[in-house]
């Protein structure tokens, strides 16, 4: 992995997911011994749950406007 001319580096997806690093997550860099460590910024929220991650990813992605009753009717196979 290389640092770009702008000082940027890509964090691999597996590491981002395991650490709960979502887009727009505030982070800080800390030097510990001879290593640079990426840490959540002070005041940052705790790691989001899997449910929160899924909800964030899906929010606003619906393309069909249906009521809850209509959706349940379709999933249950109810006949009108």
N, CA and C atoms as an extended XYZ file, in Angstrom:
240
Properties=species:S:1:pos:R:3:atomname:S:1:resname:S:1:resid:I:1 pbc="F F F"
N         0.849       -1.162        0.000 N   UNK     1
C         0.000        0.000        0.000 CA  UNK     1
C         0.900        1.232        0.000 C   UNK     1
N         0.500        2.232       -0.765 N   UNK     2
C         1.306        3.450       -0.872 CA  UNK     2
C         0.490        4.670       -0.474 C   UNK     2
N         1.195        5.669       -0.002 N   UNK     3
C         0.583        6.960        0.288 CA  UNK     3
C         0.632        7.778       -0.991 C   UNK     3
N        -0.490        8.401       -1.367 N   UNK     4
C        -0.540        9.197       -2.591 CA  UNK     4
C         0.207       10.512       -2.396 C   UNK     4
N         0.374       11.248       -3.485 N   UNK     5
C         1.042       12.542       -3.431 CA  UNK     5
C         0.293       13.516       -2.521 C   UNK     5
N        -1.013       13.297       -2.351 N   UNK     6
C        -1.817       14.139       -1.468 CA  UNK     6
C        -1.798       13.645       -0.024 C   UNK     6
N        -1.047       12.582        0.254 N   UNK     7
C        -0.975       12.052        1.613 CA  UNK     7
C        -2.123       11.126        1.961 C   UNK     7
N        -2.805       10.604        0.968 N   UNK     8
C        -3.953        9.738        1.196 CA  UNK     8
C        -3.570        8.270        1.092 C   UNK     8
N        -4.303        7.451        1.824 N   UNK     9
C        -4.128        5.999        1.765 CA  UNK     9
C        -5.514        5.373        1.857 C   UNK     9
N        -5.724        4.280        1.164 N   UNK    10
C        -7.004        3.589        1.196 CA  UNK    10
C        -6.975        2.523        2.281 C   UNK    10
N        -7.960        2.572        3.178 N   UNK    11
C        -8.092        1.556        4.218 CA  UNK    11
C        -8.883        0.412        3.598 C   UNK    11
N        -8.346       -0.802        3.588 N   UNK    12
C        -9.064       -1.928        2.980 CA  UNK    12
C       -10.456       -2.120        3.590 C   UNK    12
N       -11.415       -2.521        2.748 N   UNK    13
C       -12.811       -2.677        3.169 CA  UNK    13
C       -12.956       -3.592        4.381 C   UNK    13
N       -12.233       -4.705        4.412 N   UNK    14
C       -12.357       -5.645        5.532 CA  UNK    14
C       -11.969       -4.980        6.854 C   UNK    14
N       -10.941       -4.157        6.820 N   UNK    15
C       -10.502       -3.461        8.039 CA  UNK    15
C       -11.513       -2.396        8.425 C   UNK    15
N       -12.028       -1.638        7.432 N   UNK    16
C       -13.049       -0.618        7.724 CA  UNK    16
C       -14.273       -1.241        8.362 C   UNK    16
N       -14.729       -2.367        7.819 N   UNK    17
C       -15.916       -3.037        8.352 CA  UNK    17
C       -15.677       -3.554        9.762 C   UNK    17
N       -14.539       -4.195        9.970 N   UNK    18
C       -14.231       -4.744       11.290 CA  UNK    18
C       -14.114       -3.645       12.343 C   UNK    18
N       -13.589       -2.487       11.952 N   UNK    19
C       -13.404       -1.369       12.883 CA  UNK    19
C       -14.630       -0.462       12.955 C   UNK    19
N       -15.639       -0.713       12.102 N   UNK    20
C       -16.826        0.131       12.105 CA  UNK    20
C       -16.584        1.518       11.548 C   UNK    20
N       -15.649        1.633       10.616 N   UNK    21
C       -15.326        2.926       10.016 CA  UNK    21
C       -16.212        3.162        8.796 C   UNK    21
N       -17.215        3.994        8.959 N   UNK    22
C       -18.143        4.319        7.883 CA  UNK    22
C       -17.705        5.620        7.214 C   UNK    22
N       -18.242        5.900        6.022 N   UNK    23
C       -17.934        7.188        5.404 CA  UNK    23
C       -18.276        8.328        6.367 C   UNK    23
N       -17.458        9.334        6.400 N   UNK    24
C       -17.607       10.526        7.241 CA  UNK    24
C       -17.279       10.269        8.711 C   UNK    24
N       -16.691        9.117        9.044 N   UNK    25
C       -16.266        8.851       10.410 CA  UNK    25
C       -15.068        9.739       10.733 C   UNK    25
N       -15.123       10.412       11.870 N   UNK    26
C       -14.012       11.259       12.296 CA  UNK    26
C       -12.944       10.394       12.957 C   UNK    26
N       -11.695       10.543       12.525 N   UNK    27
C       -10.595        9.758       13.077 CA  UNK    27
C        -9.406       10.663       13.387 C   UNK    27
N        -8.531       10.170       14.231 N   UNK    28
C        -7.276       10.847       14.548 CA  UNK    28
C        -6.137        9.864       14.326 C   UNK    28
N        -4.937       10.389       14.123 N   UNK    29
C        -3.740        9.572       14.019 CA  UNK    29
C        -2.895        9.824       15.256 C   UNK    29
N        -2.439        8.736       15.876 N   UNK    30
C        -1.635        8.830       17.086 CA  UNK    30
C        -0.342        8.060       16.853 C   UNK    30
N         0.769        8.603       17.321 N   UNK    31
C         2.043        7.891       17.220 CA  UNK    31
C         2.272        7.160       18.533 C   UNK    31
N         2.399        5.838       18.446 N   UNK    32
C         2.646        4.986       19.615 CA  UNK    32
C         3.902        4.178       19.330 C   UNK    32
N         4.956        4.505       20.053 N   UNK    33
C         6.225        3.854       19.758 CA  UNK    33
C         6.656        4.270       18.365 C   UNK    33
N         6.921        3.309       17.520 N   UNK    34
C         7.315        3.619       16.145 CA  UNK    34
C         6.187        3.434       15.158 C   UNK    34
N         4.952        3.303       15.661 N   UNK    35
C         3.816        3.042       14.778 CA  UNK    35
C         2.839        4.207       14.757 C   UNK    35
N         2.175        4.378       13.636 N   UNK    36
C         1.093        5.349       13.524 CA  UNK    36
C        -0.205        4.564       13.663 C   UNK    36
N        -1.051        4.993       14.605 N   UNK    37
C        -2.292        4.278       14.900 CA  UNK    37
C        -3.480        5.167       14.556 C   UNK    37
N        -4.447        4.610       13.863 N   UNK    38
C        -5.682        5.299       13.525 CA  UNK    38
C        -6.679        5.023       14.630 C   UNK    38
N        -7.236        6.076       15.237 N   UNK    39
C        -8.199        5.908       16.335 CA  UNK    39
C        -9.418        6.776       16.078 C   UNK    39
N       -10.553        6.372       16.659 N   UNK    40
C       -11.760        7.188       16.562 CA  UNK    40
C       -11.501        8.517       17.252 C   UNK    40
N       -11.970        9.590       16.653 N   UNK    41
C       -11.767       10.915       17.230 CA  UNK    41
C       -12.490       11.016       18.564 C   UNK    41
N       -11.948       11.809       19.474 N   UNK    42
C       -12.600       12.011       20.771 CA  UNK    42
C       -13.996       12.548       20.529 C   UNK    42
N       -14.926       12.032       21.307 N   UNK    43
C       -16.318       12.433       21.141 CA  UNK    43
C       -17.027       11.652       20.060 C   UNK    43
N       -16.290       10.801       19.361 N   UNK    44
C       -16.913        9.990       18.316 CA  UNK    44
C       -17.795        8.935       18.963 C   UNK    44
N       -18.829        8.551       18.247 N   UNK    45
C       -19.753        7.553       18.771 CA  UNK    45
C       -19.110        6.175       18.774 C   UNK    45
N       -19.705        5.285       19.572 N   UNK    46
C       -19.220        3.907       19.625 CA  UNK    46
C       -19.461        3.232       18.280 C   UNK    46
N       -18.808        2.109       18.089 N   UNK    47
C       -18.946        1.340       16.860 CA  UNK    47
C       -20.420        0.996       16.633 C   UNK    47
N       -20.948        1.321       15.442 N   UNK    48
C       -22.353        1.023       15.181 CA  UNK    48
C       -22.592       -0.480       15.069 C   UNK    48
N       -23.797       -0.896       15.421 N   UNK    49
C       -24.157       -2.308       15.334 CA  UNK    49
C       -24.384       -2.687       13.871 C   UNK    49
N       -24.451       -3.973       13.616 N   UNK    50
C       -24.693       -4.458       12.256 CA  UNK    50
C       -26.028       -3.925       11.736 C   UNK    50
N       -27.029       -3.885       12.610 N   UNK    51
C       -28.341       -3.356       12.223 CA  UNK    51
C       -28.280       -1.894       11.812 C   UNK    51
N       -27.513       -1.090       12.575 N   UNK    52
C       -27.364        0.319       12.219 CA  UNK    52
C       -26.659        0.466       10.872 C   UNK    52
N       -25.651       -0.349       10.633 N   UNK    53
C       -24.936       -0.290        9.354 CA  UNK    53
C       -25.875       -0.602        8.190 C   UNK    53
N       -26.689       -1.648        8.364 N   UNK    54
C       -27.620       -2.023        7.299 CA  UNK    54
C       -28.660       -0.931        7.069 C   UNK    54
N       -29.175       -0.371        8.146 N   UNK    55
C       -30.178        0.683        8.031 CA  UNK    55
C       -29.609        1.891        7.316 C   UNK    55
N       -28.406        2.301        7.689 N   UNK    56
C       -27.770        3.450        7.033 CA  UNK    56
C       -27.563        3.195        5.549 C   UNK    56
N       -27.117        1.984        5.233 N   UNK    57
C       -26.826        1.659        3.836 CA  UNK    57
C       -28.109        1.651        2.996 C   UNK    57
N       -29.231        1.180        3.579 N   UNK    58
C       -30.476        1.051        2.824 CA  UNK    58
C       -31.349        2.295        2.845 C   UNK    58
N       -31.123        3.187        3.801 N   UNK    59
C       -31.983        4.367        3.953 CA  UNK    59
C       -32.044        5.162        2.652 C   UNK    59
N       -33.280        5.444        2.217 N   UNK    60
C       -33.485        6.254        1.025 CA  UNK    60
C       -33.345        5.498       -0.291 C   UNK    60
N       -33.190        4.171       -0.236 N   UNK    61
C       -32.967        3.422       -1.473 CA  UNK    61
C       -34.244        2.836       -2.069 C   UNK    61
N       -35.374        2.962       -1.382 N   UNK    62
C       -36.629        2.410       -1.896 CA  UNK    62
C       -37.062        3.179       -3.134 C   UNK    62
N       -37.586        2.462       -4.111 N   UNK    63
C       -38.032        3.109       -5.340 CA  UNK    63
C       -39.534        2.977       -5.548 C   UNK    63
N       -40.205        2.162       -4.733 N   UNK    64
C       -41.642        1.944       -4.854 CA  UNK    64
C       -42.305        2.448       -3.583 C   UNK    64
N       -43.355        3.241       -3.760 N   UNK    65
C       -44.066        3.761       -2.590 CA  UNK    65
C       -45.229        2.825       -2.269 C   UNK    65
N       -45.092        2.121       -1.139 N   UNK    66
C       -46.132        1.196       -0.689 CA  UNK    66
C       -46.325        1.387        0.807 C   UNK    66
N       -47.538        1.121        1.255 N   UNK    67
C       -47.794        1.184        2.684 CA  UNK    67
C       -47.258       -0.090        3.332 C   UNK    67
N       -47.119       -0.043        4.636 N   UNK    68
C       -46.669       -1.231        5.365 CA  UNK    68
C       -47.626       -2.392        5.140 C   UNK    68
N       -48.939       -2.111        5.161 N   UNK    69
C       -49.932       -3.171        4.935 CA  UNK    69
C       -49.781       -3.800        3.551 C   UNK    69
N       -49.505       -2.985        2.537 N   UNK    70
C       -49.317       -3.511        1.183 CA  UNK    70
C       -48.082       -4.407        1.110 C   UNK    70
N       -47.008       -3.989        1.757 N   UNK    71
C       -45.777       -4.785        1.761 CA  UNK    71
C       -46.011       -6.103        2.486 C   UNK    71
N       -46.657       -6.059        3.657 N   UNK    72
C       -46.929       -7.289        4.403 CA  UNK    72
C       -47.828       -8.224        3.614 C   UNK    72
N       -48.802       -7.680        2.920 N   UNK    73
C       -49.694       -8.500        2.106 CA  UNK    73
C       -48.913       -9.233        1.018 C   UNK    73
N       -47.951       -8.523        0.393 N   UNK    74
C       -47.130       -9.163       -0.628 CA  UNK    74
C       -46.227      -10.251       -0.048 C   UNK    74
N       -45.626       -9.985        1.094 N   UNK    75
C       -44.704      -10.967        1.675 CA  UNK    75
C       -45.425      -12.178        2.227 C   UNK    75
N       -46.672      -11.992        2.645 N   UNK    76
C       -47.452      -13.116        3.193 CA  UNK    76
C       -48.199      -13.880        2.100 C   UNK    76
N       -48.293      -13.296        0.922 N   UNK    77
C       -49.010      -13.956       -0.156 CA  UNK    77
C       -50.509      -13.839       -0.018 C   UNK    77
N       -50.967      -12.803        0.703 N   UNK    78
C       -52.410      -12.596        0.879 CA  UNK    78
C       -53.046      -12.281       -0.472 C   UNK    78
N       -54.209      -12.838       -0.706 N   UNK    79
C       -54.978      -12.535       -1.914 CA  UNK    79
C       -56.036      -11.509       -1.581 C   UNK    79
N       -56.185      -10.511       -2.446 N   UNK    80
C       -57.187       -9.472       -2.211 CA  UNK    80
C       -58.518       -9.884       -2.777 C   UNK    80
